[in-house]
Structures are given as C-alpha cells and as structure tokens.
Amino acid sequence: MDPRERLPLQFNSLAGRDWQTVTIGKSGASVWRIPMGETALFLKAEPAHELSELSQELLRLDYLAEMGFPAPRIVDEVTADAFNWLLMTEVKGRDLTHLVDQPQVLIQVLADGLKRLHALDPAQCLFEHSIDQRLRDGEANMLAGRVDETDFDDRHESWTARQVYDWLQANRPAETDRVVTHGDASLPNFLAHEGRFSGIVDCARLGVADRWQDLALACWSLEFNGGMDMVHAFLDAYGVQFDAERYRFYCALDELF
C-alpha cells in the first residue's frame, strides 16, 4: 500500500506538491523529496512497529543538531494510522554516487566527512552500538523475519541469517577504537557540495562503535562502485591501514540490517 493514502492531516498542505520518490539506498522506509521553491523537504514513512528505525533516526537527528553537525533538521514528526512519518529539511549537495567519475574528489570528501564525524566526543553520544548491542539488534531483526537473505553479498550467498549470526558470534574482533559512527557509511549517505563534504543522511544507525563499523561499509561501497584501488586510496586519505578481520566482520554484521 502507498503510505500517501494514509497521509496525516498535519501534512495535507504537501499533498498538492510534486512528490519525487527517492529510490537510492536500501532503507525500509518510503522516501520522497518535495521541492519547496529554491530548497526542498524530505518526507519518510515507515510502518510503525517495535523495530522501526524511523523513531531511532528522530533521536539521532536531534543529537546531530545539538552537535551542530551537518545533517537534516527535523520539521515535524507524526505517528498516525499505523505509520511513522518524519519531515526533514534538505542537506545541500548530492550523494557521493554522483562523484564516481571523479574518484579523487569522492575519496577526499568521504574521508573528510568520516573524520569530522569520528572527531565528535563519544562521551556526549548516548547511542550505544557496541558489538553486543548490534548483535542483539540483528538477532531481533532475524527472529522477526526482517532479514532479506536474497540480498546477501556474494561471500554470504546461500547462507541463512542464522548462519551469518552464528559466524558473527564466533568471529568477534576486539573493540579498541570507539568513536561516533554513522552506522551505514555507504556512498548514498554522504553528500558533497561544490567538491566538499556537506553532510550525512539516513542516520538511524548512528552510535558509538569501533571506527571500523564505518570504515568497513565505506570500503565495501567504494569497492562496489569503483574497485579496490579506490579502497586503498580512501584508507590512505583517512589515515589507517586495511584491517581484513574487521572489514569482514562489519560487512557480515550489516547483513542483519
């Protein structure tokens, strides 16, 4: 069912505008860009349930606003007729998939964005995303039937969600370098304007975790879009060495979300 058929009264003023469906990314929510003159609003809708990520994104956007970090700002939020709704401002710029043909720019923007995010004080971030917590969240998704086993990466092709979960339990790396992480640091979730980092979007999984939570998914996204040369150039720009153990673990962990 199209969530717009259940549009809350608070958003009726948007009904007659040009709704542009946003298809990039793998969020379980429906997302629309709604032009408003020289800028735009973004509206997300997701069925309301105890594992909904939209309510989590609301809290994290509040935190990012308090930190002054570039991300959407909340305009309104509503839970009505079995749906959660979140109306947000637009972040200036375009997602990094539009810079694949400018790999040096893309790599520098992604490295700069992650370094800025990871420089936030984790003591001021209340969202705990340790391996223990993420495994509990992943298990909840698995038990609720919310893990899409047909969308696993090639290395996990033909695996079940339970096999991924059991492998994760048996192959946990140490968490030695905890920072504020995005949680889904793929190219569609980082934006650039005029060749510079301009902000992040889709922030429902933001929390304090090992920095390889972000570096692993950033490397995977770069490998998918441009190959391993981009991965090594990115890690050089960020200032770390490739960590095969953590790369494998955090990519596998992402299968449960």
Secondary structure as the mmCIF struct_conf table of DSSP 4:
data_model
#
loop_
_struct_conf.conf_type_id
_struct_conf.id
_struct_conf.beg_label_comp_id
_struct_conf.beg_label_asym_id
_struct_conf.beg_label_seq_id
_struct_conf.end_label_comp_id
_struct_conf.end_label_asym_id
_struct_conf.end_label_seq_id
HELX_RH_3T_P HELX_RH_3T_P1 PRO A 3 ARG A 6
HELX_RH_3T_P HELX_RH_3T_P2 LEU A 9 LEU A 14
TURN_TY1_P TURN_TY1_P1 ALA A 15 GLY A 16
BEND BEND1 ARG A 17 ARG A 17
STRN STRN1 GLN A 20 THR A 21
BEND BEND2 ILE A 24 GLY A 25
BEND BEND3 GLY A 28 ALA A 29
STRN STRN2 SER A 30 MET A 36
TURN_TY1_P TURN_TY1_P2 GLY A 37 GLU A 38
STRN STRN3 THR A 39 PRO A 47
TURN_TY1_P TURN_TY1_P3 GLU A 50 LEU A 51
BEND BEND4 GLU A 53 GLU A 53
HELX_RH_AL_P HELX_RH_AL_P1 LEU A 54 MET A 67
TURN_TY1_P TURN_TY1_P4 GLY A 68 GLY A 68
BEND BEND5 PRO A 70 ALA A 71
STRN STRN4 ILE A 74 ALA A 80
TURN_TY1_P TURN_TY1_P5 ASP A 81 ALA A 82
STRN STRN5 PHE A 83 THR A 89
HELX_LH_PP_P HELX_LH_PP_P1 GLU A 90 VAL A 91
BEND BEND6 LYS A 92 GLY A 93
STRN STRN6 ARG A 94 ASP A 95
HELX_RH_3T_P HELX_RH_3T_P3 LEU A 96 LEU A 99
TURN_TY1_P TURN_TY1_P6 VAL A 100 ASP A 101
BEND BEND7 GLN A 102 GLN A 102
HELX_RH_AL_P HELX_RH_AL_P2 PRO A 103 HIS A 118
TURN_TY1_P TURN_TY1_P7 ALA A 119 ALA A 119
BEND BEND8 LEU A 120 LEU A 120
HELX_RH_3T_P HELX_RH_3T_P4 PRO A 122 GLN A 124
STRN STRN7 GLU A 128 GLU A 128
HELX_RH_AL_P HELX_RH_AL_P3 ILE A 131 LEU A 143
TURN_TY1_P TURN_TY1_P8 ALA A 144 GLY A 145
HELX_RH_3T_P HELX_RH_3T_P5 GLU A 149 ASP A 151
HELX_RH_3T_P HELX_RH_3T_P6 ASP A 154 HIS A 156
TURN_TY1_P TURN_TY1_P9 GLU A 157 SER A 158
HELX_RH_AL_P HELX_RH_AL_P4 ALA A 161 ALA A 170
BEND BEND9 ASN A 171 ASN A 171
HELX_LH_PP_P HELX_LH_PP_P2 ARG A 172 ALA A 174
STRN STRN8 ARG A 178 THR A 181
BEND BEND10 GLY A 183 GLY A 183
HELX_RH_3T_P HELX_RH_3T_P7 LEU A 187 ASN A 189
STRN STRN9 PHE A 190 HIS A 193
TURN_TY1_P TURN_TY1_P10 GLU A 194 GLY A 195
STRN STRN10 ARG A 196 ILE A 200
TURN_TY1_P TURN_TY1_P11 ALA A 204 ARG A 205
STRN STRN11 GLY A 207 ASP A 210
TURN_TY1_P TURN_TY1_P12 ARG A 211 ARG A 211
HELX_RH_AL_P HELX_RH_AL_P5 TRP A 212 GLY A 226
HELX_RH_AL_P HELX_RH_AL_P6 MET A 228 TYR A 238
TURN_TY1_P TURN_TY1_P13 GLY A 239 GLY A 239
HELX_RH_AL_P HELX_RH_AL_P7 ALA A 244 ASP A 254
TURN_TY1_P TURN_TY1_P14 GLU A 255 LEU A 256
#
